[in-house]
Amino acid sequence: MACFEHALITLHHVPENQAQREQAIDLRLEMRNVLIALGDFRRMFALLSEAETLAQALEDHHRLGWVSAYLSPYFSNLGDQDHAIETGQRALTLAQASGDFALEMMATFFLGLPSISLGDYQQGASYHRRNREALTGTWLQERIGEPGLPSVFCRAYLAWSLGELGAFVEGRACSAEAVQIAQTVEQPFTLGHAYFGVGLLHLRQGDVQAAIVALEQSVHICQTGDVQLVLPWATSCLGYGYALHGRLPEALPLLEQAVEQSARMHQMTYYPLWMAHLSEASLLAGRLEEAHQRAGQAQALARDYKQRGHEAYALRLLGAIAARREPPEVEHAETHYRQALALADELGMRPLQAHCHRGLGTLYAKIGQREQARAELSTAIAMYRAMDMTFWLPQTEAALAQVEGR
């Protein structure tokens, strides 16, 4: 950044002509690639706005396409998914009109990001799968103007989408590819994404130990490489993995740190999900009031930002918290579980559906509604087995055996 800032100052002393204006745009686009890694969104937006004005004055559709593409993840990170989609679509239209393959790949990738944030995991998977199929051969090692390898990014985000959908077989294949490609370049921004993608996939399937190993690598790489963009994501997921593993004294500080980092960077695109992770760890630690407050915040923010998948996670937690109280708040618990289940059904979030059925079954067992408990627990067990989510099977099977008097 120091070198680029010096170049920007120097450029003001160069006689103004078309070549100078084009260089002024290109320099700002290069600066964006550093600022995205550092998570400095405010400075990035200022530079992109300047680049957009310059490109419009030149009627340079090629550079306007790249500015639009880069504005898309800026808006997505701030939680403004409508503008993220609008600018991403504009970039994709310009790319297809000019036959610019590199711009088309990046616009497609950037359109996949708001899809995940909005809970449209099928659409997100479609965008990222398209890039995975296109970025092969020599394109695997091409940066396409990015601070890392887009061939790795699309595979990591495809793994994220597939994890939420419960498509773990395809998810494992593409996340393994992401790590394999990333290891050939040994570059922090790329490696941080790769290990985060594989870690989150393992987390959603319940392979907690494998998730922890991958996420510890991602956190270490992001810290040593100063990759601020990915750091709160990896930190939150690592903390959540520790919580599921019973390592709560290690989990809670990490989860709080991730929430604080995201807030400090105004990175709202996944903030409600990181808040939900913190809420669940608080619940596991027996801190019901803290868990309730954080789940409520997660739900409110997810609704404000139209993040329906994250809202579903928060609603399930509100159901689990109500069910844990003594005596259980049955009506509230059932309502929240049902709302979460309806959203998860609509969005195709099969792992979360299974968790909701388990929660409902446990609630019904607790209040003596044996038939409802048997139905819900049996559904959860069938879903866990179908997706090979063995982490949650023993306690769910034990709960069903108790209901059936075995």
N, C-alpha and C positions, 0 to 999 in steps of 0.2 A: 504494500500500500504506500509506503514511504516513497519508493521509486516512482510509482504511478502518479502520486500527488505532485512530485517534482516535475514529471513530464507534462502534467496538465498546466502547471504554472508556466513552464517553458513554451508550451504551445501558444500561449497568448501573445508571445513576442514574434511569432512566425507570421509573415504576411498572409492576410485572409484571402483564400481562394477556395475552389471546390475541393482540392486535395487536402487542404488544411481542415476544412469542415468535416470531410469524411474521416480524417484521422481523429478529430475531436470526438466523433461518435464512437469510433472503434475503441478509443482509449477508455471511454466511459463504460463500454460493454466489458472490456477486460477488467476494469475496476469492480464491476458488479460480481465477477466470478471470485474475487477475493472476499468481497463483503458478504456474500452468501455463506461462505464457510465460517466467517467470523460472527455471523448472525447480526450484523449491523444493518438492519432493514431501513432505518430512517435515512442514512447516508446513501444507501443503494437506491431508494426511491427518488431522492433528489437528483442523482446522476442520471437515472433512466428517464426522468422527466425532461432533463436538459437534452439528452440524446434524442428523445422523441421530437422535441421542438426543432432541433437541427435537421433531423431526417425528413420531417414534414416540409421544411423550407426548401430542402433539396429535391423533394418529391422522389426520395430514394426508397422504393418499396421493399427492396432487399433488407436494408437496415431497419426499416420500420417493422418488418416481420420479426427480426431478432429482438427489437425493443419490446414488442408486444409479447413475444414468447417469455422474455425475462420478467415482465410485469406480472405474468400469471402466477408464478410461485410466490412473488412478493405479496400479492393480494391473498393468496391461499394461506400463507403463514400468519397473516394478520386476522384470518377468520372470515374474510370477505370472499366467499366462494362464488358468488354471482359474478363479481368483477374478474375473478380468476378464470372462470369459464369463458366469459366474454372475450378477454384478451387472448386466451389460449386458442379459441376458435378463430379469432382474427388472424393470429399467426399461422394457424393451420391452413386457412383459406389462401393467404399470401404465398405460403410454401407450395401448395398444390398448383396454384396458378402459374408459378415460375419454375416448377419442377425441381425445387431445392430440397434434395433428400435429407440433408443434415437438419435443416430447419423443420422439415416435416417430422422427423424423429423427435426433436426436442419439444415441438408443440404438442405432439401426441403424448409424450411423457408427462409434460406439465398438465395436460388435461386429465391425466389419471390421478393427480394429487387431490384436487377438490372432490373427485368422485369418492375417494376413500374417506375424506373428512366428512362428507355428507352422508356416509353410510351406504352409498351405492357401490358395493363391493364388486358386483357383477360387472358394472360398467368400468370400474377401475381395473379389474382383471383383464377386461377386453382391450383397453388401451395398452396396458403393460405387456400383455401377451403378444400384441401386434409388434411391439418394438423388440421383444425377445426373439421373435421369428425373423425380424428384418436385420437385427444387429448381430450378424454372424461373420465368420471369416475374418477378413482384415478389419472390419468395423468393430470387432471385439476390443481392439486396442485404440480406437479413435476417441479422442476427447470431445470432438464436435463443439469446440468452444467452451467446454465445461471445466470446472476445477477437478474433475475426476472422470471416470469412465461411465457414460450413459448405459453401456451394455450391462454393467453391474447394477446401476440404479434401478433399471426397469425390472431386473430379476428380483432384486430385494423387495421392491414394492409389490410385485406380483405375488411374492411369497406372503406378504402382509395381507393382501386381499384374499388369497386362497386360505390363509389361516383363519380369517374371520368366517369364511364360508364352509370351513371344515374339509376342504379339498387338500388333505395333507400329503397325499402321494405326489401329486403334481407340484405342490408347494416345496416338498423336500428336494425334488429334482432341480427346480429352478434356483432355490437358495444354495444348493451345493454348487451349481454352475457359477453363481455370483461370487462365492468364496474362492473357487478355483481360478476364475479370471482375475479377481482382485489380488490374489497372491502372486500373480505374475508381474505386477507393477509395484507392489510394496509401497503404495501411496496412501497416506492417512485418510484423506477424504473418501477415497474409494473403499478402503478396507473397513473404515468405520461403518459405512452403509451396509457392506456385505455381512459383517458379523451381527449387526443389528437385525437385519432381515431374517437370518437363520435363527437367531435367538428368539425373536418374537414368534416365529412359526412354532418352535419347540414349546414355547410358553403356552400358546393357545392349545396345543395338543396335550399338554401336561407332562412333557418330557422335561421335568424341571431341572435335573442335573445338567443335561446337555444345553438347556437354555442359559443356565448360569455361566457355564464355560464360555459360550459364544459372547454373551453380553459383557462379561468381565473383560474380554479381549476388546470389544467395541469401546467400552468406557476408557480403558487404558490408552487405546489408540487415539481417541478423541481428545483426551487430556494432554497427552504428550505432543500431539500434532496440532493442538489449538483449534480443533474442529468444533466450534461452539454450536453450530446448527444442530448436529446430531446428538450432542452430549446429553441434553435433558431427556431425549427419547430413550437412549440406551440406559441412562441412570434410572429412570422410572421403571423400565422393564426389568432391570437387574434387581432393583429393590422389591418389585412385585415377586420375582422369582425367589428371592431370599424369604419373603413372607410366606409363600406357599411351602417352602422348605422348612419352615419353623424357625428361621433365623431372624426373628423380629427385632432384636436390638440393632442388627445391621441394616435391616430393611427400612425402618421408619426414617432415620436420618437421610438416607438416599432419596426416598420418595418425597420428603419435604424439600430437599435440595432441588430435585427436578422441577417441582411446582414453582419454586422461587426463581429458578433460572428461566423458565418459560415466561413467567410474568415479567421479569426484568427485561427480556428481549421483546416483549409484546408478541410472543409467539403463541397465538391462540388456536391454531389449527388442530392441535391435539391436547390442548390444556385441560379440557374436561375429562379426557381419558386418564391423564396423569393424576388428576384429582380423584378420580374413581379408584385408581390403584392405591392411592394413599388412604382412601376411605376403607377399602377392604382390609388393608393391613391393620388399620386402627380397630376394625371389627375383630380380626383374629387376635389382637392384643387385649380384647375385652373392653376397649374404650368406646362404648356405645354412643355416647353423646358426641364425641369427636367424629366418629364414623358417620353419624347421622347428619351432622353439620356439613361435612365435606361431600357426602353423597348428594345432599340437597343443593349445594353449590354447583356440583358437577352437572346435575340435571338441569338447573336453571340456565347455566352457561351453554350447555349443549343445545337446549331449546332456542336460546337467543341466537346462536350461531348456526342453527339448522343442522346440527350434527346428530342425526337420528340414531346412528349406531352407538355413539357415545352415550346418548340419552338412554338407550336400552340397557347399557351396562349400569348406569346410575340407578335406574328404576329397579333392576334386580337387586342391587345393594340395599335400596330402601326397603324392599321386601324382606331381605335377609335380616336387616337390623330390627324391623318390627317383629319378625318371628322369634328373634333371640331374646326379646324383653321378657321379664317375668312380672305378671303373666304375659304371654304373647299377645300382641295387638293383631289379632287374627284378621280382622276386616282390612286393616291397612296393609298387612303383609300380602294377603291374597290379591288385593287390588293392584299393588305394585308389581307383583310377580306376573299377573295376567297382562298388565300393560307392557311389561318388558317382553313377555312371550309373544304378544301380538306384533310388536315392532320387529323382534328377531325373526319371526315367521315371514313377515313382509320383506325383510331385507336379506333373507336366506342365511342368517347367522346361525348355522346348525349347532356349533359348540355352545353358544349362549342359550339356544333353545333347550339343549340337554341340561344345562345348569338350572334353568328356570323350572323344568319338570322335576329335577331333584329337589329344589327348594320347596316347591309346592308339596311334593310327596312327604318330605320331612315335616313340613308344617301340619299336614293332615294327620300324619302319624302321631304327632305331639298332642293333638286335640281329640284323638280317638276316632277319626273318620277313616276307618280301615280300608274300605273299598276304594275311596278316592286316593288314599295313600298308595295302595297297591298299583293302581293304574298309572299314577304319575311316576312312581319309582321304576316300574317296569319299562315305561317309555324311556326314561333317562338311561337305564341300563342298556337297552337295545341301541340307543343312539351312541352311547359311549363305546360300545363294542364295535359298532359299524365304522366308527371313525378311529378306532384303536386308541381311545383316550383312557388308558388304563389307570392313570393317576387317581381318578375319582371313582373308579369301580368298586374297590373294597368297601368303602364307607357306605356307598349306595346299596350294594348287595347286602351288607350287614343290616341296614335300615329296613330293607324289604324282608329279610329273614325274620326280623323282630316283629314286623307287622303280621307276617304269616305264622308266627308262633313256632318257628323252626329253631 
